Amino acid sequence: MAELQRQRLVVTRTLPQASQARIDKGFDGIDIIQWKEDRAIPRSEFLKMAKGADGILCLLTDKIDAEVLDAAGSQLKVVSTMSVGYDHVNVPDLESRNIALGITPGVLTEATADTTVLLVLAAARRLREGADAVIQGKWGTWSPTWLLGSQLTDKTVGIVGLGRIGAAVARRLKAFGVQRFLYQGTRRKEETEKEIGGNIEFVQMEQLLRESDVICVCCALNDKTKNMFDYKAFSQMKDTVVFVNTARGGIVDQDGLISALKEGKLGSVGLDVTVPEPLPQDSELLSFPNCLVLPHIGSGTLETRTAMSEIAIENVLSGMRGERLPHAHNA
Ligand SMILES: O=C(O)C(=O)CO
């Protein structure tokens, strides 16, 4: 009897413990080649490792384009990214070769919404300045006027992208007494409006920028949203605004943001995402006391990262078996 052809699975990083244990145990009929260092695989290594792959399980730090697909070869059936965002993947390149693309939707909604709220509160209450003051010995006696922030009660919050994460942010912020939500996106979301309840309105971007006390960026990065927040957009905001981005760094024109911060056009800023990542230590962005930057940890809980890597494994195995992916990008 002819031996069944073994397949090749390429995994570009060590996964959270439970999923890594499955990879280490292996899967019938599959040879696994894995980059096991806890840093992004260098491009040249990736191109070498990809050769002959039937499935690739990658991360958002791995650019997937024609060069990788050519390096892999025409047997490649599936790319499964351990992320909900897939702006690092050239989708037309995959589609033109009939290669399936798996993503990890749903499971990181709550963790990312938590991080968004964390940044809203941290920025609004000047957490970075307060914590730095304690460490630097600048904490004097209690003062009625020192380090005053702003609170959410009775405020207007603008959400750009009322998808799963945007809606979860709204649900959370409602509990802080927000008076009104404005949102922007590709279309009006009546079901989501109903579910959130209260005062929520789909408005033009200009109105959202002008009227919001807090702005949360929760949309995907694509050709339409790239550099959407530029100097002009920042100039239209209130000069007390709390601006938070937990989506993708590329949605913000960082030079425009730096100029706006320099000119005191913004109240405070919280970013979980930047361009590039990691942000170089000498980035001017880090010099503003009212700008708090986190290292892209929006989905960074053990529960969420494990759920993401489990979905990524299921997606890649399904694709390699020639089955429908449980979570395809276009589902
Ligand atoms: O899944 C994604 O797209 C992420 O950014 C993970 O935090």
The ligand as a Gaussian input file, in Angstrom:
#p B3LYP/6-31G(d) Opt

LIG

0 1
 O       -4.803000      39.722000      17.459000
 C       -4.414000      40.852000      17.197000
 O       -4.672000      41.389000      16.106000
 C       -3.629000      41.565000      18.170000
 O       -3.314000      42.715000      17.987000
 C       -3.211000      40.832000      19.395000
 O       -3.127000      41.660000      20.485000

